[in-house]
Amino acid sequence: MSKNLTYLLFTLAGIWVFWQQLGYKEDFYQWRYDITTRQKIVTSQQDINKIIDAFPTILFSDLEKEYLAHTKYNKSKYKKLAKGSNFLIINGKDIFKFVVGDFRIKDFLPRDNAYYANLNSLKTGKNIYWLVDRKLLFKLLELQNVLHKNGYNETGFTIVNGFRHPAYNEKVGGAKLSRHLKGQALDIQIGDINNDGFANQKDKTIVLDLLENKIIKNQGGIGRYPGSMSVHFDVRGYRARWDQQ
C-alpha cells in the first residue's frame, strides 16, 4: 500500500471519528428522516394522542430484568415509584418523530447507552423505553401556543431533560424522587423569547410568568433557578415552587 493511500485512509478514518463525536451523524440521520417522511409540526392535543397511541407499550412489571438492573428500577424505592406505569417502546428512526411542535421524541429521552445503541443500529433498531405523562406534553404545547399568541418566539427554548430512569437521574444529580422518573417533568433552557436578539433574564421572566399564571398554576411544580437560564416545570398535580437546583 502506498504512503499516499495509507495517509488518505487514516485521514478518512479520522474524519469519520470526528464526525461521530461531534454528533454530525445524528444530525445527518435526522435530516434524512425529515426529508423522507416530510413530517409536519404537531399543533394539537389530538395529534399528540395519535402519535403516542401508535407506539406499543409495556407494563413496568413486564420489563426485562436486565433493563431493570441497568436502570436501577429494580431498587425497592424505584419499584414503588414506577409500579403500574406503562412505558412506550421507541425503536429505530422513531426517535426523530415530532411529538410536540417540532420537538422530537429524542428530546425527551435520556442520552444513555440504550439511546446510542439504537442510534448506531437505526435500520434494525434497539428498544428504548420512554415513560411520559401526556399532561406534560399538553402543557408544553400550551406554553408554545401562549407564547405565539402573545407575540413571542414559541421556539425560543430547548429541552435539556425529560424522562430520566433512576440510574441516569443519579448520574446527572437529580432529586431522589424526581418527577423526571415518572415522565412528568421537563427542564428547559431559555433563549431569545422576546425576539430582541438577546437571551437574558427578561426572556426567562416571560416564561416563568406564563407558567405561573396561565399554564402550570396550582397543577404542578416550577423550579425557577435564579441566576441561570434554566426552568423546570412538571405536572405532579399539586403546587410546588423552589429556587435551588
C-alpha positions in Angstrom: 0.0 0.0 0.0 1.4 3.4 -1.0 2.1 6.1 1.6 -0.4 8.4 -0.1 -3.2 5.8 0.1 -2.3 5.0 3.7 -2.4 8.7 4.6 -5.8 9.0 2.8 -7.3 6.1 4.7 -6.1 7.4 8.1 -7.4 10.9 7.2 -10.8 9.5 6.3 -10.9 7.4 9.4 -10.1 10.5 11.5 -12.8 12.5 9.8 -15.3 9.6 10.5 -14.4 9.5 14.2 -14.5 13.3 14.4 -17.9 13.4 12.7 -19.4 10.8 15.1 -18.0 12.5 18.2 -19.5 15.9 17.3 -22.9 14.4 16.7 -22.9 15.1 12.9 -24.0 11.5 12.3 -27.1 12.0 14.3 -27.9 15.3 12.6 -27.5 13.6 9.2 -29.9 10.8 10.1 -32.3 13.3 11.4 -32.2 15.4 8.3 -32.7 12.3 6.1 -35.7 11.3 8.3 -37.3 14.7 7.8 -36.7 14.5 4.0 -38.1 11.1 3.6 -41.1 11.4 6.0 -42.0 15.1 5.3 -43.4 15.1 8.8 -45.5 18.1 10.0 -45.3 20.2 13.1 -47.5 18.9 15.9 -50.0 21.5 16.8 -52.9 19.9 18.7 -53.6 17.5 21.6 -55.4 15.2 19.2 -52.2 14.9 17.1 -50.1 14.2 20.2 -52.5 11.5 21.3 -52.4 10.0 17.8 -48.6 9.8 17.8 -48.4 8.4 21.4 -51.2 5.8 20.7 -49.3 4.5 17.7 -46.5 3.1 19.8 -46.6 -0.3 21.5 -46.4 -0.2 25.3 -45.1 -2.5 28.0 -46.1 -2.6 31.7 -43.4 -1.9 34.3 -43.9 -5.4 35.7 -43.1 -6.8 32.2 -39.8 -5.0 31.7 -36.7 -7.2 31.2 -34.6 -7.9 34.3 -31.5 -6.7 32.5 -33.2 -3.3 31.9 -34.4 -3.0 35.5 -30.9 -3.8 36.8 -29.2 -1.4 34.3 -31.5 1.5 35.1 -31.8 0.7 38.9 -35.6 0.3 38.6 -35.0 -3.0 40.5 -34.4 -1.0 43.7 -37.4 -1.1 46.1 -37.8 2.7 46.2 -38.0 3.0 42.5 -40.2 -0.1 42.0 -42.8 1.6 44.2 -42.5 4.8 42.2 -42.9 3.1 38.8 -45.4 0.4 39.8 -48.3 0.2 37.3 -46.6 2.5 34.8 -46.9 1.9 31.0 -43.7 2.5 29.1 -43.7 3.4 25.4 -41.4 1.2 23.2 -39.5 3.5 20.9 -37.4 1.9 18.2 -35.1 2.9 15.4 -35.8 6.1 13.5 -38.9 6.9 15.5 -36.6 8.9 17.9 -36.7 11.6 15.3 -40.5 11.9 15.2 -42.1 15.2 16.1 -44.3 14.9 19.2 -45.0 18.5 20.3 -44.4 21.3 17.8 -41.0 20.5 16.3 -39.7 18.9 19.5 -38.8 15.3 18.7 -39.2 12.1 20.9 -35.4 12.1 21.2 -35.6 15.4 23.1 -37.4 13.7 25.9 -35.1 10.7 26.2 -32.0 10.1 28.4 -28.8 10.0 26.5 -27.6 6.7 27.8 -26.2 3.5 26.3 -29.6 2.4 25.1 -30.0 5.7 23.2 -26.7 5.4 21.4 -27.1 1.7 20.8 -30.3 2.5 18.9 -28.6 5.4 17.1 -25.9 3.1 15.8 -28.4 0.5 14.6 -31.2 2.5 13.2 -32.1 0.0 10.5 -32.8 -2.8 12.9 -33.4 -0.6 15.9 -32.9 -1.2 19.6 -35.8 -0.8 22.1 -35.8 2.3 24.1 -38.4 2.6 26.9 -40.0 6.0 27.4 -42.2 6.9 30.3 -44.2 10.1 29.7 -47.3 11.7 31.1 -49.4 13.1 28.3 -50.4 16.0 30.5 -46.8 17.2 30.4 -46.8 17.1 26.6 -50.1 19.1 26.6 -48.6 21.7 28.9 -45.5 22.1 26.6 -47.9 22.6 23.7 -49.8 25.1 25.7 -46.7 27.0 26.5 -45.8 27.3 22.8 -49.3 28.3 21.9 -49.5 31.1 24.6 -46.0 32.4 23.6 -47.1 32.6 20.0 -50.4 34.2 20.9 -48.6 36.9 22.8 -46.2 37.7 20.0 -43.2 35.8 21.5 -40.9 33.2 20.0 -42.6 29.9 20.7 -39.4 28.0 19.7 -37.1 30.2 21.8 -36.2 27.4 24.2 -34.7 23.9 24.2 -35.4 20.8 26.2 -32.5 19.8 28.4 -34.1 16.9 30.3 -37.3 14.9 30.0 -37.7 11.4 31.2 -34.9 10.1 33.4 -34.6 6.5 34.6 -33.1 6.1 38.1 -29.6 5.4 37.0 -29.5 8.4 34.7 -31.2 10.6 37.3 -28.4 9.7 39.8 -25.8 10.4 37.1 -27.0 13.9 36.5 -27.6 14.7 40.2 -31.4 14.7 40.1 -33.6 14.7 43.2 -34.0 11.2 44.7 -37.8 11.1 43.8 -37.6 13.5 40.9 -40.7 13.9 38.7 -38.5 13.1 35.8 -38.5 9.5 37.0 -42.3 9.4 36.3 -42.1 11.2 32.9 -43.9 14.2 34.5 -41.2 16.9 34.2 -39.2 19.0 31.8 -36.1 21.1 32.2 -35.8 23.7 29.5 -33.1 26.3 28.6 -34.5 29.7 27.8 -33.3 31.5 24.7 -34.5 34.7 22.9 -38.2 34.6 23.8 -39.0 38.3 23.1 -37.1 38.5 19.8 -34.8 41.3 20.8 -31.7 39.5 19.7 -30.6 38.5 23.2 -31.2 35.7 25.6 -31.4 37.1 29.1 -33.5 37.3 32.3 -36.2 39.2 30.5 -36.9 36.2 28.4 -36.9 33.9 31.4 -39.3 36.1 33.3 -41.7 35.9 30.4 -41.7 32.1 30.5 -41.9 32.0 34.3 -44.9 34.4 34.4 -46.7 32.3 31.8 -46.1 29.1 33.6 -47.1 30.6 36.9 -50.3 32.4 35.9 -51.6 30.6 32.8 -50.1 27.1 32.3 -49.0 25.3 35.4 -50.6 27.4 38.1 -51.5 25.1 41.1 -51.4 21.9 39.0 -47.7 21.3 39.2 -44.2 22.3 40.2 -42.0 25.1 38.9 -38.2 25.3 39.5 -37.1 28.9 39.0 -33.3 28.6 39.4 -32.3 32.3 39.7 -29.1 33.4 38.0 -29.5 30.8 35.3 -31.5 30.4 32.1 -32.9 27.1 33.2 -36.5 26.4 34.2 -38.2 23.2 35.4 -41.9 22.5 35.2 -43.9 19.4 36.0 -47.4 18.0 36.2 -47.3 16.4 39.7 -50.9 17.5 40.3 -50.3 20.0 43.2 -48.5 23.3 43.7 -44.7 23.2 44.3 -42.1 26.0 43.9 -38.4 26.1 44.6 -35.3 28.1 43.6 -32.3 25.7 44.2 -31.4 23.1 41.7 
